[in-house]
């Protein structure tokens, strides 16, 4: 089969495309999938460079989020999905290939009438946003949330999830992408080129501030985001796309009566030390079910920004690194 191969830690552009790779073995509890779309993200480049917190055993095929169809299930899988069922799935690795194997607990059917390729955003991007807002920030209808990086994969998902909850959204992104979160229902959009945005947030919220901040940037945006929180608000940190990991002075938490929380979706799908995927599976699957319901109702609109055949994997990553994507970039094995 065709697959990308990482034989040593390297830049993503230095991966090898194999046309004779053996199909992955079907392990107990696993489901073999025909991959129709594999998500490409900045995190993928960190994984193949050996800079991610979790390192697959070399050699390996990268790719942790796919949409495709079921080929077969292991004999021990209870209530297996029929072959041909359209699904999305989160993987440990192996998605950038014609076939992949996922744990059955991490394979979710796609209802009839919903498109296949956009579902590549459902294994990681949407649950990261939803878990941040629902589990960590405890966001409720009518409250205000500030979403950093609101035109990116997780940020745009957060805008939609917040609106599905009935919350009010201030989206922050590049001026050239302002229409993207606005089209998803954002109540206000701020230009991320403006480093100071606390006063603008205060004006929009009538001087109160926001109840939650979803921060994918880190750096100075983290510090400014803290100052946008209302009394009792929570900032959820999920990434550091700006490059700098912020340092927090705990006194601001006390003085403003606010909180900072972290959300690592990988914990819930077995990527953390100890691998508690089976422990967390009921909660993760319940969240996926809620997201699929919202998607089927039209409240969520996962979209593919660009599709590339597998041999153009370098072009796909260039689209991600250039921050040109509004939605997801996918490979089509």
N, C-alpha and C positions, 0 to 999 in steps of 0.2 A: 504494500500500500504506500501512498505518498504521505510523507510526514516531515516536519522540521525536527532536526536533531541537534541537541546541545551536548557536546562531548567533553567540554571543559568550560570553566567560567569565562565568559566573553561578552562582547557587545552584541546586541540583538542582530545587527546587520551581518555578523559573522557566523550566524547559524547556517547549517547545511540542510539543503532540501534533498531528501532521500526518496527515491521512487520504488525501492524494494524493501522498505521497512516491514518487519513482521508485524501482524496484528497483535495488539496487547492481549495477554491471556485473560480469560474470564475467571475472576477470582470468586470465592464464596461471597454471597451477598451482593454480587455485582450485576450490572446490566450493560450489555454491549450496545453501543450507539453508532449509527451512521451519522457523522458530523456534517451538518449543512452550513453552520456558521460558528466560528470561534471568535470570542472577543479579544481585542488587542488593547492593552492598556499600558500606562507608564510602569505599573507594578511588574508587568511581564518583563520589561527590560531590566529591572532590578533583580528578578529571579535568575535570569540567565547569566547575569554578571556576578552572581553569588553575593549580592548586597542586600537581599531580602532576609527578614528574620527567620525564614524557614527555607532550607536548602534541600531540593530533591536529590536523590542519589544519581550520580553521573553514570552513564549518559541518560538523558531523558528528553522527552518531547514537551515543550512548554504549552501553556494554555489551560486555564482553570474554569472557564465559563463557555458553555456550548448550547446550541439549539440543534436538534436533529430528530431522528426517528429510532425507535427501538428495533434492534436486530434480534437479540435473545437475552434471556435472563438466566442466572445461575439456578440450579435445581432447588436450592434452599431459600430462594426469595419467595416470601408469602405474597399471595395475590399478585403475581407478575403481570405487568402491562403487556398486552398483545403486541407481537411484532408489527411494525408499521405505525405504532402510536407516536404522535408528535409530542415532543417533550423539550424541556430545558433542564439543564443539570449543572451542578458545580462539581469540579474535579479537584483532585490533589495536583495533578498535572496530566498532560497527554492530549489536550484538546486540539492542538494544531496538526491534525492528522485526519485521514479519511475515516478512521474508526477510533473510538475511545471507550474506556470502561469506567463507569461511575458506580458509587454505592447506591443501591436501590433507594435508601432513605433520602438521597439527594437528587432524585429524578422526579420531576413534576410534569404531569400531562398538561398540554395546552388545549384549552377548549376549542371546539369547532368554531370557525368564523374569525379566529384571531390569527394574525400572520405568524409565520415561523421565525424568520430571521431576526426581527426586533426582540424576540424573546431572549436573545443573548444577554440583554440587560437585566433579566430577572434573577439569575442565580446570585449576583453579588451587588450590583449597583443599587437596585431598588431596595433590597432588604437592608443594605447598609444605611441608606437614608431613612427607611422606616423604623429600624431598630433604634437609630439615633434619636429620632423625634418622639417615638412612642415609648420606648423603654428607658432611655436616659433623660431626655428633656421633659417627659410627661406632658407633651404639648396637647392642648385642648382647643376645641372650637372657639373662635373669637379671639384667641391670643395672637400675638405678633411673633414672627420668627424672621431672623436675618439669615439668609443663605449666601455664604461666600462661594465663589466659583460656580455661579448659578447656571452657566451654560455648559458645564462639563457633565460627564456621565452621572456621577453621584449628586452633584448640585442640582441638575435639572430634575432628577428623580425626586429630590427633596422638595422642590417647588411643587411638584404634582402631588406628592404625598401630603404635604401640608394643606394644600387646597382641598384634597379629598377629605381631610379631617375637619374642614371648615375653619382653618386658621387663616390669618392674614400674613402676606409674605412681602418682605423687602428682599429683592434679589440684587446681588452685586456681581457684575461681570464686565467684560470689555464693551465699550460703546458700540463696536461693530457687531456685537451679538445681543444687543439689548432686546431686540424683538423676540428672541428665542424664549427666555423666561416669561416675557410679557404675554406671548401667545399661549403659554401654559397657565395663565391666570395670576401672575405676580401682580400685587397691588401697586408696587413701586419698584423702579429699577435704578440702581446707582452705578456710576462709572467706576470700575476698579482702578482706573488710572489716577483717581483722586485718593491720595493716601489717608486723608482725614475725612471720616464720614460720620463721626459721632453726632455732630450738629444736625446733619441731614436726617439721620435716624430719629433724633429727638423731635425734629420738626414734623416728620411724617406721623409719629406716634403721639402727637400732642404733648410732647415733653416727658413722656413716661419712660420710653425705652422699650426694648423687646423682651419677651419672655424666654426666648431661646435664640441661640446662635449656632448654626452648623458651620464649622470651620474646617475646610479642606486645605487651607493655605499655610497656616502657621505664620512665623515671622511677625512683621509689624501689624498685619491684619488681625492676628490673634489678640495682640494688646489692645488695639482699637476696638475689636469686637467685645472684649470684656467691658469696656467703658460704655457700650451701647445697651448693656443689660439693665432691665428694670429690677426693682427689689424682688428678691426671690428667684431671679432668672438663672438659667443654666447655659453654659457654653459647652458644646460637645465637640471635641477634637477628634478628627478621623484621618488626618493626613497633613503633609507638609510640602505641598506642591510649590510653595514659594522658596523652599530650600532650607530655611532656617528653623530649627526646632526651638520654640520659645521657652524662656525661663519665667516661671511664675512667682511673683511676690505674694505670699499667702495673705499678707495684710489686706490686699484689695478684696479678697473674699470676705473677710470679716467686716471691713468698712462698708462694703456695698451690699452685704447679705446675699451673696451670689454663690454659684457653684460651678466647678469645671468637672466634666466627666469625659471619659474616653470610650470609644466604641470600636471594637475590633471584630468584624463579622467573622473573621477566620476562626475565632474561638468557638463559634457555634457550628462550624462545619469541619472541625477536627484538625485545624492547622496550628493549634497552640500546644505547648508542652503537655503531655499527658493524654492528648487526643481523646476528648470527651464528646465526639460527634454523636454517639448513640444516646448519651445522656441529654444532649441538647436537641436531638432530632424532633421530638414532639413540638417544642416551642418554635423551632425554625420552620417546620412544615406548616404550623398554624399561621405563621407570618406570611409564608409564600401563598397559602390559600387565600388570605385576606387581600394580598396584592393582586392575585389573579381575578378575584371578584371585582375589585376596583377597575382592573384593566378591561374586563368583559363589560362593565357598566359604562366605559368610556371616560372614567375619571383619570386614568393613566394612559399615556401615549408614548410608549417606548418606540424609539425610532433609530434607524440605521443611518448614520451620516454618510458613510462610504463603505463599499464592498470591494475587496481585492481577491483575486485568485491566490492560491497558496504561494505560487512562485514569486508573487509581488509583495512578499512579507516586509521587505525593506520600505516600500512605498507606504504600506499601511502604518508602520511605526513612525515614519516621517510625518504622517498626518497627525498622529497623536502628539509627537514631540513638538510639532509646530503650533500646537494648541489651536488648530483650525477646526476641530471637530465640535459640532453641536449635536450631541447624541453619540452613538457608539460607532466605532470603526471595527469591521469584522473581516476575517479571512474566510474564503469559501474553498475548503479542501476538495 
